[in-house]
């Protein structure tokens, strides 16, 4: 089973795991520079992410 299949089947079994398809309007406008990457000369916005832990405390959170 690959990561995509595992996530669809088992994500609810992992405490503190969240998926976001995109950032909120406030986050994407106030901190857009933190989510912008340059890949092969093109600017891209990294919107989708996984969050492990308490998403309100950066000391207890990992976003990928």
mmJSON file of the N, C-alpha and C atoms, coordinates in Angstrom:
{"data_MODEL":{"atom_site":{
"group_PDB":["ATOM","ATOM","ATOM","ATOM","ATOM","ATOM","ATOM","ATOM","ATOM","ATOM","ATOM","ATOM","ATOM","ATOM","ATOM","ATOM","ATOM","ATOM","ATOM","ATOM","ATOM","ATOM","ATOM","ATOM","ATOM","ATOM","ATOM","ATOM","ATOM","ATOM","ATOM","ATOM","ATOM","ATOM","ATOM","ATOM","ATOM","ATOM","ATOM","ATOM","ATOM","ATOM","ATOM","ATOM","ATOM","ATOM","ATOM","ATOM","ATOM","ATOM","ATOM","ATOM","ATOM","ATOM","ATOM","ATOM","ATOM","ATOM","ATOM","ATOM","ATOM","ATOM","ATOM","ATOM","ATOM","ATOM","ATOM","ATOM","ATOM","ATOM","ATOM","ATOM","ATOM","ATOM","ATOM","ATOM","ATOM","ATOM","ATOM","ATOM","ATOM","ATOM","ATOM","ATOM","ATOM","ATOM","ATOM","ATOM","ATOM","ATOM","ATOM","ATOM","ATOM","ATOM","ATOM","ATOM","ATOM","ATOM","ATOM","ATOM","ATOM","ATOM","ATOM","ATOM","ATOM","ATOM","ATOM","ATOM","ATOM","ATOM","ATOM","ATOM","ATOM","ATOM","ATOM","ATOM","ATOM","ATOM","ATOM","ATOM","ATOM","ATOM","ATOM","ATOM","ATOM","ATOM","ATOM","ATOM","ATOM","ATOM","ATOM","ATOM","ATOM","ATOM","ATOM","ATOM","ATOM","ATOM","ATOM","ATOM","ATOM","ATOM","ATOM","ATOM","ATOM","ATOM","ATOM","ATOM","ATOM","ATOM","ATOM","ATOM","ATOM","ATOM","ATOM","ATOM","ATOM","ATOM","ATOM","ATOM","ATOM","ATOM","ATOM","ATOM","ATOM","ATOM","ATOM","ATOM","ATOM","ATOM","ATOM","ATOM","ATOM","ATOM","ATOM","ATOM","ATOM","ATOM","ATOM","ATOM","ATOM","ATOM","ATOM","ATOM","ATOM","ATOM","ATOM","ATOM","ATOM","ATOM","ATOM","ATOM"],
"id":[1,2,3,4,5,6,7,8,9,10,11,12,13,14,15,16,17,18,19,20,21,22,23,24,25,26,27,28,29,30,31,32,33,34,35,36,37,38,39,40,41,42,43,44,45,46,47,48,49,50,51,52,53,54,55,56,57,58,59,60,61,62,63,64,65,66,67,68,69,70,71,72,73,74,75,76,77,78,79,80,81,82,83,84,85,86,87,88,89,90,91,92,93,94,95,96,97,98,99,100,101,102,103,104,105,106,107,108,109,110,111,112,113,114,115,116,117,118,119,120,121,122,123,124,125,126,127,128,129,130,131,132,133,134,135,136,137,138,139,140,141,142,143,144,145,146,147,148,149,150,151,152,153,154,155,156,157,158,159,160,161,162,163,164,165,166,167,168,169,170,171,172,173,174,175,176,177,178,179,180,181,182,183,184,185,186,187,188,189,190,191,192],
"type_symbol":["N","C","C","N","C","C","N","C","C","N","C","C","N","C","C","N","C","C","N","C","C","N","C","C","N","C","C","N","C","C","N","C","C","N","C","C","N","C","C","N","C","C","N","C","C","N","C","C","N","C","C","N","C","C","N","C","C","N","C","C","N","C","C","N","C","C","N","C","C","N","C","C","N","C","C","N","C","C","N","C","C","N","C","C","N","C","C","N","C","C","N","C","C","N","C","C","N","C","C","N","C","C","N","C","C","N","C","C","N","C","C","N","C","C","N","C","C","N","C","C","N","C","C","N","C","C","N","C","C","N","C","C","N","C","C","N","C","C","N","C","C","N","C","C","N","C","C","N","C","C","N","C","C","N","C","C","N","C","C","N","C","C","N","C","C","N","C","C","N","C","C","N","C","C","N","C","C","N","C","C","N","C","C","N","C","C","N","C","C","N","C","C"],
"label_atom_id":["N","CA","C","N","CA","C","N","CA","C","N","CA","C","N","CA","C","N","CA","C","N","CA","C","N","CA","C","N","CA","C","N","CA","C","N","CA","C","N","CA","C","N","CA","C","N","CA","C","N","CA","C","N","CA","C","N","CA","C","N","CA","C","N","CA","C","N","CA","C","N","CA","C","N","CA","C","N","CA","C","N","CA","C","N","CA","C","N","CA","C","N","CA","C","N","CA","C","N","CA","C","N","CA","C","N","CA","C","N","CA","C","N","CA","C","N","CA","C","N","CA","C","N","CA","C","N","CA","C","N","CA","C","N","CA","C","N","CA","C","N","CA","C","N","CA","C","N","CA","C","N","CA","C","N","CA","C","N","CA","C","N","CA","C","N","CA","C","N","CA","C","N","CA","C","N","CA","C","N","CA","C","N","CA","C","N","CA","C","N","CA","C","N","CA","C","N","CA","C","N","CA","C","N","CA","C","N","CA","C","N","CA","C","N","CA","C","N","CA","C","N","CA","C"],
"label_alt_id":[null,null,null,null,null,null,null,null,null,null,null,null,null,null,null,null,null,null,null,null,null,null,null,null,null,null,null,null,null,null,null,null,null,null,null,null,null,null,null,null,null,null,null,null,null,null,null,null,null,null,null,null,null,null,null,null,null,null,null,null,null,null,null,null,null,null,null,null,null,null,null,null,null,null,null,null,null,null,null,null,null,null,null,null,null,null,null,null,null,null,null,null,null,null,null,null,null,null,null,null,null,null,null,null,null,null,null,null,null,null,null,null,null,null,null,null,null,null,null,null,null,null,null,null,null,null,null,null,null,null,null,null,null,null,null,null,null,null,null,null,null,null,null,null,null,null,null,null,null,null,null,null,null,null,null,null,null,null,null,null,null,null,null,null,null,null,null,null,null,null,null,null,null,null,null,null,null,null,null,null,null,null,null,null,null,null,null,null,null,null,null,null],
"label_comp_id":["UNK","UNK","UNK","UNK","UNK","UNK","UNK","UNK","UNK","UNK","UNK","UNK","UNK","UNK","UNK","UNK","UNK","UNK","UNK","UNK","UNK","UNK","UNK","UNK","UNK","UNK","UNK","UNK","UNK","UNK","UNK","UNK","UNK","UNK","UNK","UNK","UNK","UNK","UNK","UNK","UNK","UNK","UNK","UNK","UNK","UNK","UNK","UNK","UNK","UNK","UNK","UNK","UNK","UNK","UNK","UNK","UNK","UNK","UNK","UNK","UNK","UNK","UNK","UNK","UNK","UNK","UNK","UNK","UNK","UNK","UNK","UNK","UNK","UNK","UNK","UNK","UNK","UNK","UNK","UNK","UNK","UNK","UNK","UNK","UNK","UNK","UNK","UNK","UNK","UNK","UNK","UNK","UNK","UNK","UNK","UNK","UNK","UNK","UNK","UNK","UNK","UNK","UNK","UNK","UNK","UNK","UNK","UNK","UNK","UNK","UNK","UNK","UNK","UNK","UNK","UNK","UNK","UNK","UNK","UNK","UNK","UNK","UNK","UNK","UNK","UNK","UNK","UNK","UNK","UNK","UNK","UNK","UNK","UNK","UNK","UNK","UNK","UNK","UNK","UNK","UNK","UNK","UNK","UNK","UNK","UNK","UNK","UNK","UNK","UNK","UNK","UNK","UNK","UNK","UNK","UNK","UNK","UNK","UNK","UNK","UNK","UNK","UNK","UNK","UNK","UNK","UNK","UNK","UNK","UNK","UNK","UNK","UNK","UNK","UNK","UNK","UNK","UNK","UNK","UNK","UNK","UNK","UNK","UNK","UNK","UNK","UNK","UNK","UNK","UNK","UNK","UNK"],
"label_asym_id":["A","A","A","A","A","A","A","A","A","A","A","A","A","A","A","A","A","A","A","A","A","A","A","A","A","A","A","A","A","A","A","A","A","A","A","A","A","A","A","A","A","A","A","A","A","A","A","A","A","A","A","A","A","A","A","A","A","A","A","A","A","A","A","A","A","A","A","A","A","A","A","A","A","A","A","A","A","A","A","A","A","A","A","A","A","A","A","A","A","A","A","A","A","A","A","A","A","A","A","A","A","A","A","A","A","A","A","A","A","A","A","A","A","A","A","A","A","A","A","A","A","A","A","A","A","A","A","A","A","A","A","A","A","A","A","A","A","A","A","A","A","A","A","A","A","A","A","A","A","A","A","A","A","A","A","A","A","A","A","A","A","A","A","A","A","A","A","A","A","A","A","A","A","A","A","A","A","A","A","A","A","A","A","A","A","A","A","A","A","A","A","A"],
"label_entity_id":["1","1","1","1","1","1","1","1","1","1","1","1","1","1","1","1","1","1","1","1","1","1","1","1","1","1","1","1","1","1","1","1","1","1","1","1","1","1","1","1","1","1","1","1","1","1","1","1","1","1","1","1","1","1","1","1","1","1","1","1","1","1","1","1","1","1","1","1","1","1","1","1","1","1","1","1","1","1","1","1","1","1","1","1","1","1","1","1","1","1","1","1","1","1","1","1","1","1","1","1","1","1","1","1","1","1","1","1","1","1","1","1","1","1","1","1","1","1","1","1","1","1","1","1","1","1","1","1","1","1","1","1","1","1","1","1","1","1","1","1","1","1","1","1","1","1","1","1","1","1","1","1","1","1","1","1","1","1","1","1","1","1","1","1","1","1","1","1","1","1","1","1","1","1","1","1","1","1","1","1","1","1","1","1","1","1","1","1","1","1","1","1"],
"label_seq_id":[1,1,1,2,2,2,3,3,3,4,4,4,5,5,5,6,6,6,7,7,7,8,8,8,9,9,9,10,10,10,11,11,11,12,12,12,13,13,13,14,14,14,15,15,15,16,16,16,17,17,17,18,18,18,19,19,19,20,20,20,21,21,21,22,22,22,23,23,23,24,24,24,25,25,25,26,26,26,27,27,27,28,28,28,29,29,29,30,30,30,31,31,31,32,32,32,33,33,33,34,34,34,35,35,35,36,36,36,37,37,37,38,38,38,39,39,39,40,40,40,41,41,41,42,42,42,43,43,43,44,44,44,45,45,45,46,46,46,47,47,47,48,48,48,49,49,49,50,50,50,51,51,51,52,52,52,53,53,53,54,54,54,55,55,55,56,56,56,57,57,57,58,58,58,59,59,59,60,60,60,61,61,61,62,62,62,63,63,63,64,64,64],
"pdbx_PDB_ins_code":[null,null,null,null,null,null,null,null,null,null,null,null,null,null,null,null,null,null,null,null,null,null,null,null,null,null,null,null,null,null,null,null,null,null,null,null,null,null,null,null,null,null,null,null,null,null,null,null,null,null,null,null,null,null,null,null,null,null,null,null,null,null,null,null,null,null,null,null,null,null,null,null,null,null,null,null,null,null,null,null,null,null,null,null,null,null,null,null,null,null,null,null,null,null,null,null,null,null,null,null,null,null,null,null,null,null,null,null,null,null,null,null,null,null,null,null,null,null,null,null,null,null,null,null,null,null,null,null,null,null,null,null,null,null,null,null,null,null,null,null,null,null,null,null,null,null,null,null,null,null,null,null,null,null,null,null,null,null,null,null,null,null,null,null,null,null,null,null,null,null,null,null,null,null,null,null,null,null,null,null,null,null,null,null,null,null,null,null,null,null,null,null],
"Cartn_x":[0.857,0.0,0.908,0.618,1.37,0.819,1.508,1.07,-0.34,-0.697,-2.03,-3.117,-2.919,-3.904,-3.959,-2.758,-2.73,-3.492,-3.243,-3.878,-5.394,-5.89,-7.337,-7.935,-7.216,-7.759,-7.563,-6.446,-6.069,-5.874,-6.095,-5.795,-6.586,-7.777,-8.584,-8.04,-7.142,-6.56,-5.369,-4.879,-3.71,-4.19,-3.962,-4.389,-3.552,-4.223,-3.516,-3.083,-3.546,-3.189,-4.305,-3.963,-4.937,-4.407,-5.315,-4.969,-5.681,-4.97,-5.586,-5.32,-6.371,-6.228,-5.613,-5.823,-5.222,-5.271,-4.479,-4.446,-5.689,-5.983,-7.095,-6.756,-7.759,-7.553,-6.593,-6.791,-5.942,-4.483,-4.249,-2.882,-2.235,-2.952,-2.352,-2.071,-2.769,-2.509,-1.491,-1.568,-0.65,0.741,0.823,2.115,2.4,1.97,2.15,3.611,4.519,5.94,6.476,5.875,6.321,5.855,4.894,4.361,4.719,5.54,5.938,7.32,7.429,8.714,8.988,10.245,10.629,11.13,10.489,10.859,11.078,12.295,12.669,12.287,12.524,12.286,10.857,9.931,8.527,8.155,7.429,6.946,5.7,5.705,4.584,4.152,2.872,2.334,2.149,2.757,2.612,1.391,0.251,-0.997,-1.366,-1.278,-1.706,-0.671,-1.138,-0.19,-0.83,0.031,-0.364,0.101,-0.684,-0.323,-0.334,0.783,0.889,0.958,0.058,0.079,-0.881,-0.689,-1.549,-1.214,-2.096,-1.806,-1.755,-2.098,-2.068,-0.786,0.013,1.251,2.41,3.236,4.332,5.353,5.411,6.335,5.858,4.562,3.983,3.352,3.882,3.243,4.301,4.022,4.864,3.956,4.248,3.475,4.364,3.835,4.578,3.774],
"Cartn_y":[-1.171,0.0,1.241,2.173,3.416,4.466,5.617,6.671,7.193,7.339,7.849,6.909,5.611,4.626,4.547,4.604,4.573,5.762,6.942,8.139,8.048,7.587,7.458,6.451,5.371,4.295,4.517,5.114,5.098,6.457,7.561,8.876,9.143,8.601,8.839,8.109,7.13,6.379,7.098,8.156,8.879,10.135,10.205,11.349,12.573,13.685,14.927,15.116,14.283,14.413,15.131,16.22,16.98,17.182,17.282,17.6,18.883,19.77,21.002,21.115,21.297,21.436,22.773,23.789,25.093,25.913,26.962,27.842,28.732,29.284,30.221,31.512,32.305,33.566,34.449,34.529,35.373,34.919,33.632,33.111,33.325,33.019,33.134,34.578,35.532,36.935,37.572,37.27,37.882,37.258,35.959,35.264,34.553,35.11,34.474,34.187,35.076,34.868,33.612,33.175,31.962,30.69,30.821,29.656,29.678,30.64,30.764,30.16,29.287,28.676,28.926,28.87,29.005,27.648,27.119,25.823,25.983,25.717,25.851,27.227,28.256,29.638,30.134,29.266,29.674,29.761,30.822,30.954,30.091,29.291,28.413,28.653,28.517,28.623,27.202,26.915,25.604,25.679,25.206,25.338,24.076,22.914,21.689,21.275,20.793,20.347,19.353,18.632,17.782,18.464,18.378,18.96,17.841,17.693,16.747,17.547,17.29,17.966,19.126,19.953,21.098,22.206,22.471,23.445,24.881,25.118,26.477,26.782,25.779,26.002,25.481,26.369,25.922,25.037,25.06,24.188,22.746,22.539,21.199,20.814,21.35,21.155,21.001,20.148,19.983,20.037,20.945,21.047,20.649,19.772,19.279,19.559],
"Cartn_z":[0.0,0.0,0.0,-0.887,-0.975,-0.031,0.07,0.994,0.721,-0.545,-0.882,-0.382,-0.612,-0.169,1.353,2.004,3.465,4.038,3.48,4.011,3.888,2.746,2.56,3.539,3.796,4.622,6.123,6.534,7.946,8.607,7.917,8.516,9.795,9.911,11.11,12.342,12.124,13.235,13.863,13.228,13.734,14.453,15.748,16.546,16.182,15.935,15.652,14.221,13.296,11.887,11.153,10.476,9.704,8.29,7.331,5.95,5.564,4.894,4.4,2.906,2.138,0.691,0.323,1.171,0.945,2.216,2.228,3.391,3.406,4.565,4.673,3.922,3.636,2.928,3.713,5.024,5.862,5.796,5.977,5.951,4.599,3.533,2.201,1.804,2.387,2.07,3.014,4.296,5.258,5.227,4.955,4.986,3.673,2.564,1.257,0.962,1.395,1.127,1.793,2.899,3.578,2.869,1.987,1.271,-0.21,-0.611,-2.01,-2.198,-3.192,-3.528,-5.004,-5.379,-6.783,-7.241,-8.266,-8.828,-10.317,-10.754,-12.163,-12.705,-11.897,-12.312,-12.175,-11.788,-11.645,-10.166,-9.785,-8.415,-8.226,-7.195,-6.879,-5.438,-5.179,-3.83,-3.289,-2.165,-1.517,-0.606,-1.105,-0.348,0.421,-0.199,0.463,1.502,2.643,3.653,4.607,5.3,6.412,7.678,8.71,9.998,11.036,11.739,12.841,14.125,15.047,16.336,16.399,17.431,17.682,16.689,15.772,14.721,15.224,16.482,17.017,17.789,18.079,18.818,17.978,17.41,16.544,17.237,18.574,19.297,19.307,19.022,19.068,17.743,16.666,15.372,14.278,13.311,12.133,10.913,10.003,8.754,7.596,6.764,5.612,4.356],
"occupancy":[1.0,1.0,1.0,1.0,1.0,1.0,1.0,1.0,1.0,1.0,1.0,1.0,1.0,1.0,1.0,1.0,1.0,1.0,1.0,1.0,1.0,1.0,1.0,1.0,1.0,1.0,1.0,1.0,1.0,1.0,1.0,1.0,1.0,1.0,1.0,1.0,1.0,1.0,1.0,1.0,1.0,1.0,1.0,1.0,1.0,1.0,1.0,1.0,1.0,1.0,1.0,1.0,1.0,1.0,1.0,1.0,1.0,1.0,1.0,1.0,1.0,1.0,1.0,1.0,1.0,1.0,1.0,1.0,1.0,1.0,1.0,1.0,1.0,1.0,1.0,1.0,1.0,1.0,1.0,1.0,1.0,1.0,1.0,1.0,1.0,1.0,1.0,1.0,1.0,1.0,1.0,1.0,1.0,1.0,1.0,1.0,1.0,1.0,1.0,1.0,1.0,1.0,1.0,1.0,1.0,1.0,1.0,1.0,1.0,1.0,1.0,1.0,1.0,1.0,1.0,1.0,1.0,1.0,1.0,1.0,1.0,1.0,1.0,1.0,1.0,1.0,1.0,1.0,1.0,1.0,1.0,1.0,1.0,1.0,1.0,1.0,1.0,1.0,1.0,1.0,1.0,1.0,1.0,1.0,1.0,1.0,1.0,1.0,1.0,1.0,1.0,1.0,1.0,1.0,1.0,1.0,1.0,1.0,1.0,1.0,1.0,1.0,1.0,1.0,1.0,1.0,1.0,1.0,1.0,1.0,1.0,1.0,1.0,1.0,1.0,1.0,1.0,1.0,1.0,1.0,1.0,1.0,1.0,1.0,1.0,1.0,1.0,1.0,1.0,1.0,1.0,1.0],
"B_iso_or_equiv":[0.0,0.0,0.0,0.0,0.0,0.0,0.0,0.0,0.0,0.0,0.0,0.0,0.0,0.0,0.0,0.0,0.0,0.0,0.0,0.0,0.0,0.0,0.0,0.0,0.0,0.0,0.0,0.0,0.0,0.0,0.0,0.0,0.0,0.0,0.0,0.0,0.0,0.0,0.0,0.0,0.0,0.0,0.0,0.0,0.0,0.0,0.0,0.0,0.0,0.0,0.0,0.0,0.0,0.0,0.0,0.0,0.0,0.0,0.0,0.0,0.0,0.0,0.0,0.0,0.0,0.0,0.0,0.0,0.0,0.0,0.0,0.0,0.0,0.0,0.0,0.0,0.0,0.0,0.0,0.0,0.0,0.0,0.0,0.0,0.0,0.0,0.0,0.0,0.0,0.0,0.0,0.0,0.0,0.0,0.0,0.0,0.0,0.0,0.0,0.0,0.0,0.0,0.0,0.0,0.0,0.0,0.0,0.0,0.0,0.0,0.0,0.0,0.0,0.0,0.0,0.0,0.0,0.0,0.0,0.0,0.0,0.0,0.0,0.0,0.0,0.0,0.0,0.0,0.0,0.0,0.0,0.0,0.0,0.0,0.0,0.0,0.0,0.0,0.0,0.0,0.0,0.0,0.0,0.0,0.0,0.0,0.0,0.0,0.0,0.0,0.0,0.0,0.0,0.0,0.0,0.0,0.0,0.0,0.0,0.0,0.0,0.0,0.0,0.0,0.0,0.0,0.0,0.0,0.0,0.0,0.0,0.0,0.0,0.0,0.0,0.0,0.0,0.0,0.0,0.0,0.0,0.0,0.0,0.0,0.0,0.0,0.0,0.0,0.0,0.0,0.0,0.0],
"pdbx_formal_charge":[null,null,null,null,null,null,null,null,null,null,null,null,null,null,null,null,null,null,null,null,null,null,null,null,null,null,null,null,null,null,null,null,null,null,null,null,null,null,null,null,null,null,null,null,null,null,null,null,null,null,null,null,null,null,null,null,null,null,null,null,null,null,null,null,null,null,null,null,null,null,null,null,null,null,null,null,null,null,null,null,null,null,null,null,null,null,null,null,null,null,null,null,null,null,null,null,null,null,null,null,null,null,null,null,null,null,null,null,null,null,null,null,null,null,null,null,null,null,null,null,null,null,null,null,null,null,null,null,null,null,null,null,null,null,null,null,null,null,null,null,null,null,null,null,null,null,null,null,null,null,null,null,null,null,null,null,null,null,null,null,null,null,null,null,null,null,null,null,null,null,null,null,null,null,null,null,null,null,null,null,null,null,null,null,null,null,null,null,null,null,null,null],
"auth_seq_id":[1,1,1,2,2,2,3,3,3,4,4,4,5,5,5,6,6,6,7,7,7,8,8,8,9,9,9,10,10,10,11,11,11,12,12,12,13,13,13,14,14,14,15,15,15,16,16,16,17,17,17,18,18,18,19,19,19,20,20,20,21,21,21,22,22,22,23,23,23,24,24,24,25,25,25,26,26,26,27,27,27,28,28,28,29,29,29,30,30,30,31,31,31,32,32,32,33,33,33,34,34,34,35,35,35,36,36,36,37,37,37,38,38,38,39,39,39,40,40,40,41,41,41,42,42,42,43,43,43,44,44,44,45,45,45,46,46,46,47,47,47,48,48,48,49,49,49,50,50,50,51,51,51,52,52,52,53,53,53,54,54,54,55,55,55,56,56,56,57,57,57,58,58,58,59,59,59,60,60,60,61,61,61,62,62,62,63,63,63,64,64,64],
"auth_comp_id":["UNK","UNK","UNK","UNK","UNK","UNK","UNK","UNK","UNK","UNK","UNK","UNK","UNK","UNK","UNK","UNK","UNK","UNK","UNK","UNK","UNK","UNK","UNK","UNK","UNK","UNK","UNK","UNK","UNK","UNK","UNK","UNK","UNK","UNK","UNK","UNK","UNK","UNK","UNK","UNK","UNK","UNK","UNK","UNK","UNK","UNK","UNK","UNK","UNK","UNK","UNK","UNK","UNK","UNK","UNK","UNK","UNK","UNK","UNK","UNK","UNK","UNK","UNK","UNK","UNK","UNK","UNK","UNK","UNK","UNK","UNK","UNK","UNK","UNK","UNK","UNK","UNK","UNK","UNK","UNK","UNK","UNK","UNK","UNK","UNK","UNK","UNK","UNK","UNK","UNK","UNK","UNK","UNK","UNK","UNK","UNK","UNK","UNK","UNK","UNK","UNK","UNK","UNK","UNK","UNK","UNK","UNK","UNK","UNK","UNK","UNK","UNK","UNK","UNK","UNK","UNK","UNK","UNK","UNK","UNK","UNK","UNK","UNK","UNK","UNK","UNK","UNK","UNK","UNK","UNK","UNK","UNK","UNK","UNK","UNK","UNK","UNK","UNK","UNK","UNK","UNK","UNK","UNK","UNK","UNK","UNK","UNK","UNK","UNK","UNK","UNK","UNK","UNK","UNK","UNK","UNK","UNK","UNK","UNK","UNK","UNK","UNK","UNK","UNK","UNK","UNK","UNK","UNK","UNK","UNK","UNK","UNK","UNK","UNK","UNK","UNK","UNK","UNK","UNK","UNK","UNK","UNK","UNK","UNK","UNK","UNK","UNK","UNK","UNK","UNK","UNK","UNK"],
"auth_asym_id":["A","A","A","A","A","A","A","A","A","A","A","A","A","A","A","A","A","A","A","A","A","A","A","A","A","A","A","A","A","A","A","A","A","A","A","A","A","A","A","A","A","A","A","A","A","A","A","A","A","A","A","A","A","A","A","A","A","A","A","A","A","A","A","A","A","A","A","A","A","A","A","A","A","A","A","A","A","A","A","A","A","A","A","A","A","A","A","A","A","A","A","A","A","A","A","A","A","A","A","A","A","A","A","A","A","A","A","A","A","A","A","A","A","A","A","A","A","A","A","A","A","A","A","A","A","A","A","A","A","A","A","A","A","A","A","A","A","A","A","A","A","A","A","A","A","A","A","A","A","A","A","A","A","A","A","A","A","A","A","A","A","A","A","A","A","A","A","A","A","A","A","A","A","A","A","A","A","A","A","A","A","A","A","A","A","A","A","A","A","A","A","A"],
"auth_atom_id":["N","CA","C","N","CA","C","N","CA","C","N","CA","C","N","CA","C","N","CA","C","N","CA","C","N","CA","C","N","CA","C","N","CA","C","N","CA","C","N","CA","C","N","CA","C","N","CA","C","N","CA","C","N","CA","C","N","CA","C","N","CA","C","N","CA","C","N","CA","C","N","CA","C","N","CA","C","N","CA","C","N","CA","C","N","CA","C","N","CA","C","N","CA","C","N","CA","C","N","CA","C","N","CA","C","N","CA","C","N","CA","C","N","CA","C","N","CA","C","N","CA","C","N","CA","C","N","CA","C","N","CA","C","N","CA","C","N","CA","C","N","CA","C","N","CA","C","N","CA","C","N","CA","C","N","CA","C","N","CA","C","N","CA","C","N","CA","C","N","CA","C","N","CA","C","N","CA","C","N","CA","C","N","CA","C","N","CA","C","N","CA","C","N","CA","C","N","CA","C","N","CA","C","N","CA","C","N","CA","C","N","CA","C","N","CA","C","N","CA","C","N","CA","C"],
"pdbx_PDB_model_num":[1,1,1,1,1,1,1,1,1,1,1,1,1,1,1,1,1,1,1,1,1,1,1,1,1,1,1,1,1,1,1,1,1,1,1,1,1,1,1,1,1,1,1,1,1,1,1,1,1,1,1,1,1,1,1,1,1,1,1,1,1,1,1,1,1,1,1,1,1,1,1,1,1,1,1,1,1,1,1,1,1,1,1,1,1,1,1,1,1,1,1,1,1,1,1,1,1,1,1,1,1,1,1,1,1,1,1,1,1,1,1,1,1,1,1,1,1,1,1,1,1,1,1,1,1,1,1,1,1,1,1,1,1,1,1,1,1,1,1,1,1,1,1,1,1,1,1,1,1,1,1,1,1,1,1,1,1,1,1,1,1,1,1,1,1,1,1,1,1,1,1,1,1,1,1,1,1,1,1,1,1,1,1,1,1,1,1,1,1,1,1,1]
}}}
